[in-house]
């Protein structure tokens, strides 16, 4: 609750209790949408650096 009041947003999913898988899925989905939107700001394919960063972030989310 302190994080939500202090920062105006809920805590990250790794801080959520195990009974909140829907919130963790929602967080993962939101991050992936943001990554995809950032990749679309460039013409054509994302750069190798952007593609690698997207893979790393998605991998970390999948592992959590």
PQR file with spaces between the fields and no chain letter, atoms N, CA, C, O and H, PARSE charges and radii, in Angstrom:
ATOM       1  N    UNK     1       0.825   -1.186    0.000 -0.4000 1.5000
ATOM       2  CA   UNK     1       0.000    0.000    0.000 -0.0000 2.0000
ATOM       3  C    UNK     1       0.876    1.259    0.000  0.5500 1.7000
ATOM       4  O    UNK     1       0.540    2.247   -0.653 -0.5500 1.4000
ATOM       5  N    UNK     2       1.968    1.227    0.711 -0.4000 1.5000
ATOM       6  CA   UNK     2       2.856    2.382    0.750 -0.0000 2.0000
ATOM       7  C    UNK     2       3.375    2.722   -0.634  0.5500 1.7000
ATOM       8  O    UNK     2       3.410    3.893   -1.011 -0.5500 1.4000
ATOM       9  H    UNK     2       2.242    0.424    1.242  0.4000 1.0000
ATOM      10  N    UNK     3       3.785    1.702   -1.408 -0.4000 1.5000
ATOM      11  CA   UNK     3       4.262    1.951   -2.768 -0.0000 2.0000
ATOM      12  C    UNK     3       3.195    2.598   -3.623  0.5500 1.7000
ATOM      13  O    UNK     3       3.478    3.498   -4.415 -0.5500 1.4000
ATOM      14  H    UNK     3       3.756    0.751   -1.101  0.4000 1.0000
ATOM      15  N    UNK     4       1.960    2.134   -3.460 -0.4000 1.5000
ATOM      16  CA   UNK     4       0.880    2.671   -4.280 -0.0000 2.0000
ATOM      17  C    UNK     4       0.610    4.131   -3.940  0.5500 1.7000
ATOM      18  O    UNK     4       0.364    4.942   -4.833 -0.5500 1.4000
ATOM      19  H    UNK     4       1.730    1.404   -2.817  0.4000 1.0000
ATOM      20  N    UNK     5       0.652    4.466   -2.669 -0.4000 1.5000
ATOM      21  CA   UNK     5       0.414    5.849   -2.252 -0.0000 2.0000
ATOM      22  C    UNK     5       1.607    6.726   -2.602  0.5500 1.7000
ATOM      23  O    UNK     5       1.440    7.832   -3.115 -0.5500 1.4000
ATOM      24  H    UNK     5       0.852    3.807   -1.943  0.4000 1.0000
ATOM      25  N    UNK     6       2.806    6.236   -2.325 -0.4000 1.5000
ATOM      26  CA   UNK     6       4.006    7.037   -2.535 -0.0000 2.0000
ATOM      27  C    UNK     6       4.293    7.295   -4.007  0.5500 1.7000
ATOM      28  O    UNK     6       4.750    8.380   -4.366 -0.5500 1.4000
ATOM      29  H    UNK     6       2.941    5.337   -1.908  0.4000 1.0000
ATOM      30  N    UNK     7       4.037    6.329   -4.849 -0.4000 1.5000
ATOM      31  CA   UNK     7       4.409    6.468   -6.249 -0.0000 2.0000
ATOM      32  C    UNK     7       3.219    6.552   -7.196  0.5500 1.7000
ATOM      33  O    UNK     7       3.411    6.784   -8.390 -0.5500 1.4000
ATOM      34  H    UNK     7       3.666    5.448   -4.557  0.4000 1.0000
ATOM      35  N    UNK     8       2.016    6.374   -6.710 -0.4000 1.5000
ATOM      36  CA   UNK     8       0.834    6.466   -7.543 -0.0000 2.0000
ATOM      37  C    UNK     8       0.646    5.285   -8.471  0.5500 1.7000
ATOM      38  O    UNK     8      -0.097    5.384   -9.447 -0.5500 1.4000
ATOM      39  H    UNK     8       1.860    6.186   -5.740  0.4000 1.0000
ATOM      40  N    UNK     9       1.291    4.189   -8.196 -0.4000 1.5000
ATOM      41  CA   UNK     9       1.139    2.983   -9.009 -0.0000 2.0000
ATOM      42  C    UNK     9       1.328    1.762   -8.123  0.5500 1.7000
ATOM      43  O    UNK     9       1.934    1.852   -7.056 -0.5500 1.4000
ATOM      44  H    UNK     9       1.895    4.109   -7.403  0.4000 1.0000
ATOM      45  N    UNK    10       0.817    0.635   -8.557 -0.4000 1.5000
ATOM      46  CA   UNK    10       0.975   -0.581   -7.752 -0.0000 2.0000
ATOM      47  C    UNK    10       2.410   -1.085   -7.794  0.5500 1.7000
ATOM      48  O    UNK    10       3.175   -0.698   -8.678 -0.5500 1.4000
ATOM      49  H    UNK    10       0.325    0.561   -9.425  0.4000 1.0000
ATOM      50  N    UNK    11       2.780   -1.933   -6.863 -0.4000 1.5000
ATOM      51  CA   UNK    11       4.136   -2.480   -6.861 -0.0000 2.0000
ATOM      52  C    UNK    11       4.345   -3.399   -8.061  0.5500 1.7000
ATOM      53  O    UNK    11       3.373   -3.885   -8.640 -0.5500 1.4000
ATOM      54  H    UNK    11       2.159   -2.247   -6.145  0.4000 1.0000
ATOM      55  N    UNK    12       5.598   -3.644   -8.440 -0.4000 1.5000
ATOM      56  CA   UNK    12       5.874   -4.551   -9.561 -0.0000 2.0000
ATOM      57  C    UNK    12       5.394   -5.961   -9.243  0.5500 1.7000
ATOM      58  O    UNK    12       5.212   -6.306   -8.076 -0.5500 1.4000
ATOM      59  H    UNK    12       6.387   -3.249   -7.969  0.4000 1.0000
ATOM      60  N    UNK    13       5.186   -6.786  -10.280 -0.4000 1.5000
ATOM      61  CA   UNK    13       4.585   -8.102  -10.050 -0.0000 2.0000
ATOM      62  C    UNK    13       5.399   -9.019   -9.160  0.5500 1.7000
ATOM      63  O    UNK    13       4.825   -9.870   -8.480 -0.5500 1.4000
ATOM      64  H    UNK    13       5.334   -6.507  -11.229  0.4000 1.0000
ATOM      65  N    UNK    14       6.734   -8.875   -9.139 -0.4000 1.5000
ATOM      66  CA   UNK    14       7.514   -9.764   -8.279 -0.0000 2.0000
ATOM      67  C    UNK    14       7.282   -9.459   -6.802  0.5500 1.7000
ATOM      68  O    UNK    14       7.712  -10.226   -5.941 -0.5500 1.4000
ATOM      69  H    UNK    14       7.200   -8.184   -9.691  0.4000 1.0000
ATOM      70  N    UNK    15       6.605   -8.348   -6.497 -0.4000 1.5000
ATOM      71  CA   UNK    15       6.256   -8.023   -5.115 -0.0000 2.0000
ATOM      72  C    UNK    15       4.833   -8.456   -4.780  0.5500 1.7000
ATOM      73  O    UNK    15       4.415   -8.362   -3.625 -0.5500 1.4000
ATOM      74  H    UNK    15       6.256   -7.725   -7.197  0.4000 1.0000
ATOM      75  N    UNK    16       4.094   -8.923   -5.762 -0.4000 1.5000
ATOM      76  CA   UNK    16       2.710   -9.314   -5.533 -0.0000 2.0000
ATOM      77  C    UNK    16       2.652  -10.683   -4.871  0.5500 1.7000
ATOM      78  O    UNK    16       3.528  -11.521   -5.081 -0.5500 1.4000
ATOM      79  H    UNK    16       4.433   -9.000   -6.700  0.4000 1.0000
ATOM      80  N    UNK    17       1.629  -10.900   -4.083 -0.4000 1.5000
ATOM      81  CA   UNK    17       1.483  -12.218   -3.468 -0.0000 2.0000
ATOM      82  C    UNK    17       1.195  -13.274   -4.539  0.5500 1.7000
ATOM      83  O    UNK    17       0.699  -12.943   -5.616 -0.5500 1.4000
ATOM      84  H    UNK    17       0.918  -10.219   -3.912  0.4000 1.0000
ATOM      85  N    UNK    18       1.499  -14.525   -4.252 -0.4000 1.5000
ATOM      86  CA   UNK    18       1.324  -15.575   -5.252 -0.0000 2.0000
ATOM      87  C    UNK    18      -0.116  -15.718   -5.750  0.5500 1.7000
ATOM      88  O    UNK    18      -0.326  -16.242   -6.844 -0.5500 1.4000
ATOM      89  H    UNK    18       1.902  -14.794   -3.377  0.4000 1.0000
ATOM      90  N    UNK    19      -1.096  -15.276   -4.993 -0.4000 1.5000
ATOM      91  CA   UNK    19      -2.477  -15.435   -5.404 -0.0000 2.0000
ATOM      92  C    UNK    19      -2.922  -14.346   -6.386  0.5500 1.7000
ATOM      93  O    UNK    19      -4.119  -14.217   -6.644 -0.5500 1.4000
ATOM      94  H    UNK    19      -0.925  -14.850   -4.104  0.4000 1.0000
ATOM      95  N    UNK    20      -2.001  -13.566   -6.935 -0.4000 1.5000
ATOM      96  CA   UNK    20      -2.360  -12.500   -7.861 -0.0000 2.0000
ATOM      97  C    UNK    20      -1.779  -12.744   -9.260  0.5500 1.7000
ATOM      98  O    UNK    20      -1.151  -11.845   -9.819 -0.5500 1.4000
ATOM      99  H    UNK    20      -1.028  -13.670   -6.726  0.4000 1.0000
ATOM     100  N    UNK    21      -1.971  -13.930   -9.835 -0.4000 1.5000
ATOM     101  CA   UNK    21      -1.392  -14.191  -11.155 -0.0000 2.0000
ATOM     102  C    UNK    21      -2.005  -13.321  -12.247  0.5500 1.7000
ATOM     103  O    UNK    21      -1.332  -13.010  -13.230 -0.5500 1.4000
ATOM     104  H    UNK    21      -2.481  -14.660   -9.381  0.4000 1.0000
ATOM     105  N    UNK    22      -3.246  -12.930  -12.100 -0.4000 1.5000
ATOM     106  CA   UNK    22      -3.875  -12.075  -13.116 -0.0000 2.0000
ATOM     107  C    UNK    22      -3.178  -10.722  -13.189  0.5500 1.7000
ATOM     108  O    UNK    22      -2.999  -10.178  -14.279 -0.5500 1.4000
ATOM     109  H    UNK    22      -3.793  -13.183  -11.302  0.4000 1.0000
ATOM     110  N    UNK    23      -2.786  -10.178  -12.056 -0.4000 1.5000
ATOM     111  CA   UNK    23      -2.072   -8.901  -12.048 -0.0000 2.0000
ATOM     112  C    UNK    23      -0.690   -9.046  -12.673  0.5500 1.7000
ATOM     113  O    UNK    23      -0.238   -8.155  -13.393 -0.5500 1.4000
ATOM     114  H    UNK    23      -2.931  -10.619  -11.170  0.4000 1.0000
ATOM     115  N    UNK    24      -0.021  -10.156  -12.404 -0.4000 1.5000
ATOM     116  CA   UNK    24       1.290  -10.392  -13.010 -0.0000 2.0000
ATOM     117  C    UNK    24       1.150  -10.520  -14.525  0.5500 1.7000
ATOM     118  O    UNK    24       1.976   -9.989  -15.268 -0.5500 1.4000
ATOM     119  H    UNK    24      -0.388  -10.879  -11.820  0.4000 1.0000
ATOM     120  N    UNK    25       0.119  -11.213  -14.989 -0.4000 1.5000
ATOM     121  CA   UNK    25      -0.122  -11.340  -16.430 -0.0000 2.0000
ATOM     122  C    UNK    25      -0.434   -9.988  -17.051  0.5500 1.7000
ATOM     123  O    UNK    25       0.020   -9.689  -18.155 -0.5500 1.4000
ATOM     124  H    UNK    25      -0.552  -11.645  -14.386  0.4000 1.0000
ATOM     125  N    UNK    26      -1.201   -9.178  -16.351 -0.4000 1.5000
ATOM     126  CA   UNK    26      -1.542   -7.842  -16.840 -0.0000 2.0000
ATOM     127  C    UNK    26      -0.283   -6.984  -16.960  0.5500 1.7000
ATOM     128  O    UNK    26      -0.109   -6.279  -17.954 -0.5500 1.4000
ATOM     129  H    UNK    26      -1.570   -9.421  -15.454  0.4000 1.0000
ATOM     130  N    UNK    27       0.593   -7.038  -15.961 -0.4000 1.5000
ATOM     131  CA   UNK    27       1.839   -6.280  -15.994 -0.0000 2.0000
ATOM     132  C    UNK    27       2.698   -6.724  -17.178  0.5500 1.7000
ATOM     133  O    UNK    27       3.217   -5.891  -17.920 -0.5500 1.4000
ATOM     134  H    UNK    27       0.452   -7.611  -15.154  0.4000 1.0000
ATOM     135  N    UNK    28       2.846   -8.035  -17.351 -0.4000 1.5000
ATOM     136  CA   UNK    28       3.641   -8.585  -18.449 -0.0000 2.0000
ATOM     137  C    UNK    28       3.089   -8.104  -19.788  0.5500 1.7000
ATOM     138  O    UNK    28       3.842   -7.666  -20.657 -0.5500 1.4000
ATOM     139  H    UNK    28       2.425   -8.712  -16.748  0.4000 1.0000
ATOM     140  N    UNK    29       1.786   -8.188  -19.943 -0.4000 1.5000
ATOM     141  CA   UNK    29       1.150   -7.759  -21.185 -0.0000 2.0000
ATOM     142  C    UNK    29       1.383   -6.276  -21.449  0.5500 1.7000
ATOM     143  O    UNK    29       1.656   -5.883  -22.584 -0.5500 1.4000
ATOM     144  H    UNK    29       1.174   -8.543  -19.237  0.4000 1.0000
ATOM     145  N    UNK    30       1.279   -5.456  -20.415 -0.4000 1.5000
ATOM     146  CA   UNK    30       1.491   -4.014  -20.560 -0.0000 2.0000
ATOM     147  C    UNK    30       2.915   -3.706  -20.989  0.5500 1.7000
ATOM     148  O    UNK    30       3.134   -2.866  -21.862 -0.5500 1.4000
ATOM     149  H    UNK    30       1.057   -5.775  -19.494  0.4000 1.0000
ATOM     150  N    UNK    31       3.877   -4.373  -20.386 -0.4000 1.5000
ATOM     151  CA   UNK    31       5.287   -4.146  -20.742 -0.0000 2.0000
ATOM     152  C    UNK    31       5.542   -4.568  -22.186  0.5500 1.7000
ATOM     153  O    UNK    31       6.228   -3.861  -22.924 -0.5500 1.4000
ATOM     154  H    UNK    31       3.700   -5.055  -19.676  0.4000 1.0000
ATOM     155  N    UNK    32       5.005   -5.697  -22.589 -0.4000 1.5000
ATOM     156  CA   UNK    32       5.210   -6.165  -23.960 -0.0000 2.0000
ATOM     157  C    UNK    32       4.572   -5.208  -24.966  0.5500 1.7000
ATOM     158  O    UNK    32       5.156   -4.944  -26.017 -0.5500 1.4000
ATOM     159  H    UNK    32       4.447   -6.271  -21.989  0.4000 1.0000
ATOM     160  N    UNK    33       3.390   -4.690  -24.662 -0.4000 1.5000
ATOM     161  CA   UNK    33       2.761   -3.701  -25.549 -0.0000 2.0000
ATOM     162  C    UNK    33       3.654   -2.470  -25.675  0.5500 1.7000
ATOM     163  O    UNK    33       3.815   -1.935  -26.772 -0.5500 1.4000
ATOM     164  H    UNK    33       2.916   -4.904  -23.808  0.4000 1.0000
ATOM     165  N    UNK    34       4.239   -2.015  -24.564 -0.4000 1.5000
ATOM     166  CA   UNK    34       5.122   -0.844  -24.598 -0.0000 2.0000
ATOM     167  C    UNK    34       6.372   -1.122  -25.438  0.5500 1.7000
ATOM     168  O    UNK    34       6.817   -0.254  -26.190 -0.5500 1.4000
ATOM     169  H    UNK    34       4.109   -2.449  -23.673  0.4000 1.0000
ATOM     170  N    UNK    35       6.933   -2.310  -25.316 -0.4000 1.5000
ATOM     171  CA   UNK    35       8.113   -2.670  -26.105 -0.0000 2.0000
ATOM     172  C    UNK    35       7.766   -2.681  -27.591  0.5500 1.7000
ATOM     173  O    UNK    35       8.501   -2.135  -28.414 -0.5500 1.4000
ATOM     174  H    UNK    35       6.572   -3.015  -24.705  0.4000 1.0000
ATOM     175  N    UNK    36       6.646   -3.303  -27.921 -0.4000 1.5000
ATOM     176  CA   UNK    36       6.231   -3.370  -29.329 -0.0000 2.0000
ATOM     177  C    UNK    36       5.942   -1.982  -29.891  0.5500 1.7000
ATOM     178  O    UNK    36       6.271   -1.699  -31.043 -0.5500 1.4000
ATOM     179  H    UNK    36       6.049   -3.746  -27.252  0.4000 1.0000
ATOM     180  N    UNK    37       5.334   -1.121  -29.090 -0.4000 1.5000
ATOM     181  CA   UNK    37       5.048    0.247  -29.542 -0.0000 2.0000
ATOM     182  C    UNK    37       6.344    1.013  -29.781  0.5500 1.7000
ATOM     183  O    UNK    37       6.459    1.758  -30.755 -0.5500 1.4000
ATOM     184  H    UNK    37       5.068   -1.351  -28.154  0.4000 1.0000
ATOM     185  N    UNK    38       7.316    0.830  -28.897 -0.4000 1.5000
ATOM     186  CA   UNK    38       8.606    1.506  -29.077 -0.0000 2.0000
ATOM     187  C    UNK    38       9.308    1.000  -30.339  0.5500 1.7000
ATOM     188  O    UNK    38       9.938    1.780  -31.053 -0.5500 1.4000
ATOM     189  H    UNK    38       7.223    0.225  -28.106  0.4000 1.0000
ATOM     190  N    UNK    39       9.205   -0.276  -30.610 -0.4000 1.5000
ATOM     191  CA   UNK    39       9.838   -0.843  -31.797 -0.0000 2.0000
ATOM     192  C    UNK    39       9.175   -0.322  -33.074  0.5500 1.7000
ATOM     193  O    UNK    39       9.840   -0.186  -34.101 -0.5500 1.4000
ATOM     194  H    UNK    39       8.693   -0.910  -30.030  0.4000 1.0000
ATOM     195  N    UNK    40       7.883   -0.033  -33.020 -0.4000 1.5000
ATOM     196  CA   UNK    40       7.162    0.451  -34.205 -0.0000 2.0000
ATOM     197  C    UNK    40       7.442    1.912  -34.514  0.5500 1.7000
ATOM     198  O    UNK    40       7.064    2.384  -35.586 -0.5500 1.4000
ATOM     199  H    UNK    40       7.344   -0.144  -32.186  0.4000 1.0000
ATOM     200  N    UNK    41       8.094    2.649  -33.613 -0.4000 1.5000
ATOM     201  CA   UNK    41       8.365    4.056  -33.876 -0.0000 2.0000
ATOM     202  C    UNK    41       9.412    4.231  -34.961  0.5500 1.7000
ATOM     203  O    UNK    41       9.551    5.321  -35.517 -0.5500 1.4000
ATOM     204  H    UNK    41       8.402    2.265  -32.743  0.4000 1.0000
ATOM     205  N    UNK    42      10.144    3.181  -35.268 -0.4000 1.5000
ATOM     206  CA   UNK    42      11.167    3.218  -36.310 -0.0000 2.0000
ATOM     207  C    UNK    42      10.589    2.626  -37.586  0.5500 1.7000
ATOM     208  O    UNK    42       9.707    1.768  -37.540 -0.5500 1.4000
ATOM     209  H    UNK    42      10.031    2.296  -34.817  0.4000 1.0000
ATOM     210  N    UNK    43      11.085    3.083  -38.712 -0.4000 1.5000
ATOM     211  CA   UNK    43      10.652    2.529  -39.994 -0.0000 2.0000
ATOM     212  C    UNK    43      11.303    1.166  -40.196  0.5500 1.7000
ATOM     213  O    UNK    43      12.486    0.991  -39.906 -0.5500 1.4000
ATOM     214  H    UNK    43      11.802    3.780  -38.750  0.4000 1.0000
ATOM     215  N    UNK    44      10.544    0.217  -40.685 -0.4000 1.5000
ATOM     216  CA   UNK    44      11.092   -1.108  -40.966 -0.0000 2.0000
ATOM     217  C    UNK    44      11.279   -1.926  -39.705  0.5500 1.7000
ATOM     218  O    UNK    44      10.583   -1.742  -38.706 -0.5500 1.4000
ATOM     219  H    UNK    44       9.583    0.360  -40.921  0.4000 1.0000
ATOM     220  N    UNK    45      12.229   -2.823  -39.779 -0.4000 1.5000
ATOM     221  CA   UNK    45      12.518   -3.722  -38.663 -0.0000 2.0000
ATOM     222  C    UNK    45      13.230   -2.973  -37.540  0.5500 1.7000
ATOM     223  O    UNK    45      13.947   -2.004  -37.793 -0.5500 1.4000
ATOM     224  H    UNK    45      12.794   -2.972  -40.590  0.4000 1.0000
ATOM     225  N    UNK    46      13.034   -3.422  -36.294 -0.4000 1.5000
ATOM     226  CA   UNK    46      13.785   -2.798  -35.207 -0.0000 2.0000
ATOM     227  C    UNK    46      15.284   -3.084  -35.364  0.5500 1.7000
ATOM     228  O    UNK    46      15.683   -4.079  -35.968 -0.5500 1.4000
ATOM     229  H    UNK    46      12.452   -4.208  -36.088  0.4000 1.0000
ATOM     230  N    UNK    47      16.087   -2.201  -34.814 -0.4000 1.5000
ATOM     231  CA   UNK    47      17.538   -2.392  -34.882 -0.0000 2.0000
ATOM     232  C    UNK    47      17.918   -3.658  -34.114  0.5500 1.7000
ATOM     233  O    UNK    47      17.147   -4.124  -33.276 -0.5500 1.4000
ATOM     234  H    UNK    47      15.764   -1.392  -34.323  0.4000 1.0000
ATOM     235  N    UNK    48      19.086   -4.214  -34.389 -0.4000 1.5000
ATOM     236  CA   UNK    48      19.524   -5.398  -33.632 -0.0000 2.0000
ATOM     237  C    UNK    48      19.562   -5.142  -32.121  0.5500 1.7000
ATOM     238  O    UNK    48      19.231   -6.024  -31.328 -0.5500 1.4000
ATOM     239  H    UNK    48      19.712   -3.836  -35.070  0.4000 1.0000
ATOM     240  N    UNK    49      19.963   -3.944  -31.737 -0.4000 1.5000
ATOM     241  CA   UNK    49      20.012   -3.603  -30.308 -0.0000 2.0000
ATOM     242  C    UNK    49      18.616   -3.611  -29.706  0.5500 1.7000
ATOM     243  O    UNK    49      18.404   -4.168  -28.629 -0.5500 1.4000
ATOM     244  H    UNK    49      20.232   -3.228  -32.382  0.4000 1.0000
ATOM     245  N    UNK    50      17.654   -2.989  -30.404 -0.4000 1.5000
ATOM     246  CA   UNK    50      16.277   -2.946  -29.911 -0.0000 2.0000
ATOM     247  C    UNK    50      15.686   -4.351  -29.847  0.5500 1.7000
ATOM     248  O    UNK    50      15.002   -4.695  -28.883 -0.5500 1.4000
ATOM     249  H    UNK    50      17.826   -2.537  -31.279  0.4000 1.0000
ATOM     250  N    UNK    51      15.948   -5.162  -30.867 -0.4000 1.5000
ATOM     251  CA   UNK    51      15.432   -6.527  -30.882 -0.0000 2.0000
ATOM     252  C    UNK    51      16.011   -7.353  -29.740  0.5500 1.7000
ATOM     253  O    UNK    51      15.288   -8.115  -29.100 -0.5500 1.4000
ATOM     254  H    UNK    51      16.504   -4.883  -31.650  0.4000 1.0000
ATOM     255  N    UNK    52      17.301   -7.209  -29.479 -0.4000 1.5000
ATOM     256  CA   UNK    52      17.939   -7.945  -28.377 -0.0000 2.0000
ATOM     257  C    UNK    52      17.391   -7.493  -27.029  0.5500 1.7000
ATOM     258  O    UNK    52      17.140   -8.324  -26.157 -0.5500 1.4000
ATOM     259  H    UNK    52      17.889   -6.589  -29.999  0.4000 1.0000
ATOM     260  N    UNK    53      17.204   -6.203  -26.848 -0.4000 1.5000
ATOM     261  CA   UNK    53      16.654   -5.702  -25.581 -0.0000 2.0000
ATOM     262  C    UNK    53      15.234   -6.223  -25.380  0.5500 1.7000
ATOM     263  O    UNK    53      14.868   -6.611  -24.271 -0.5500 1.4000
ATOM     264  H    UNK    53      17.408   -5.527  -27.557  0.4000 1.0000
ATOM     265  N    UNK    54      14.441   -6.233  -26.435 -0.4000 1.5000
ATOM     266  CA   UNK    54      13.077   -6.762  -26.338 -0.0000 2.0000
ATOM     267  C    UNK    54      13.103   -8.233  -25.942  0.5500 1.7000
ATOM     268  O    UNK    54      12.309   -8.663  -25.105 -0.5500 1.4000
ATOM     269  H    UNK    54      14.738   -5.917  -27.336  0.4000 1.0000
ATOM     270  N    UNK    55      14.011   -9.012  -26.537 -0.4000 1.5000
ATOM     271  CA   UNK    55      14.144  -10.430  -26.183 -0.0000 2.0000
ATOM     272  C    UNK    55      14.532  -10.606  -24.715  0.5500 1.7000
ATOM     273  O    UNK    55      14.004  -11.478  -24.025 -0.5500 1.4000
ATOM     274  H    UNK    55      14.656   -8.663  -27.217  0.4000 1.0000
ATOM     275  N    UNK    56      15.454   -9.776  -24.251 -0.4000 1.5000
ATOM     276  CA   UNK    56      15.894   -9.886  -22.853 -0.0000 2.0000
ATOM     277  C    UNK    56      14.766   -9.537  -21.884  0.5500 1.7000
ATOM     278  O    UNK    56      14.560  -10.230  -20.888 -0.5500 1.4000
ATOM     279  H    UNK    56      15.883   -9.068  -24.812  0.4000 1.0000
ATOM     280  N    UNK    57      14.047   -8.473  -22.178 -0.4000 1.5000
ATOM     281  CA   UNK    57      12.936   -8.066  -21.295 -0.0000 2.0000
ATOM     282  C    UNK    57      11.856   -9.129  -21.288  0.5500 1.7000
ATOM     283  O    UNK    57      11.353   -9.503  -20.228 -0.5500 1.4000
ATOM     284  H    UNK    57      14.214   -7.910  -22.988  0.4000 1.0000
ATOM     285  N    UNK    58      11.494   -9.620  -22.471 -0.4000 1.5000
ATOM     286  CA   UNK    58      10.463  -10.654  -22.547 -0.0000 2.0000
ATOM     287  C    UNK    58      10.929  -11.921  -21.823  0.5500 1.7000
ATOM     288  O    UNK    58      10.139  -12.566  -21.134 -0.5500 1.4000
ATOM     289  H    UNK    58      11.902   -9.316  -23.332  0.4000 1.0000
ATOM     290  N    UNK    59      12.182  -12.271  -21.976 -0.4000 1.5000
ATOM     291  CA   UNK    59      12.719  -13.441  -21.273 -0.0000 2.0000
ATOM     292  C    UNK    59      12.666  -13.286  -19.762  0.5500 1.7000
ATOM     293  O    UNK    59      12.336  -14.230  -19.045 -0.5500 1.4000
ATOM     294  H    UNK    59      12.823  -11.747  -22.536  0.4000 1.0000
ATOM     295  N    UNK    60      12.989  -12.097  -19.285 -0.4000 1.5000
ATOM     296  CA   UNK    60      12.940  -11.840  -17.835 -0.0000 2.0000
ATOM     297  C    UNK    60      11.511  -11.919  -17.323  0.5500 1.7000
ATOM     298  O    UNK    60      11.264  -12.446  -16.238 -0.5500 1.4000
ATOM     299  H    UNK    60      13.256  -11.330  -19.867  0.4000 1.0000
ATOM     300  N    UNK    61      10.568  -11.396  -18.104 -0.4000 1.5000
ATOM     301  CA   UNK    61       9.163  -11.473  -17.703 -0.0000 2.0000
ATOM     302  C    UNK    61       8.674  -12.925  -17.690  0.5500 1.7000
ATOM     303  O    UNK    61       7.924  -13.324  -16.799 -0.5500 1.4000
ATOM     304  H    UNK    61      10.769  -10.968  -18.985  0.4000 1.0000
ATOM     305  N    UNK    62       9.099  -13.705  -18.676 -0.4000 1.5000
ATOM     306  CA   UNK    62       8.695  -15.101  -18.735 -0.0000 2.0000
ATOM     307  C    UNK    62       9.268  -15.894  -17.567  0.5500 1.7000
ATOM     308  O    UNK    62       8.625  -16.820  -17.071 -0.5500 1.4000
ATOM     309  H    UNK    62       9.709  -13.381  -19.400  0.4000 1.0000
ATOM     310  N    UNK    63      10.469  -15.539  -17.126 -0.4000 1.5000
ATOM     311  CA   UNK    63      11.123  -16.254  -16.037 -0.0000 2.0000
ATOM     312  C    UNK    63      10.537  -15.899  -14.670  0.5500 1.7000
ATOM     313  O    UNK    63      10.665  -16.674  -13.721 -0.5500 1.4000
ATOM     314  H    UNK    63      10.991  -14.788  -17.529  0.4000 1.0000
ATOM     315  N    UNK    64       9.903  -14.749  -14.566 -0.4000 1.5000
ATOM     316  CA   UNK    64       9.382  -14.283  -13.265 -0.0000 2.0000
ATOM     317  C    UNK    64       8.157  -15.042  -12.833  0.5500 1.7000
ATOM     318  O    UNK    64       7.605  -14.768  -11.767 -0.5500 1.4000
ATOM     319  H    UNK    64       9.799  -14.120  -15.336  0.4000 1.0000
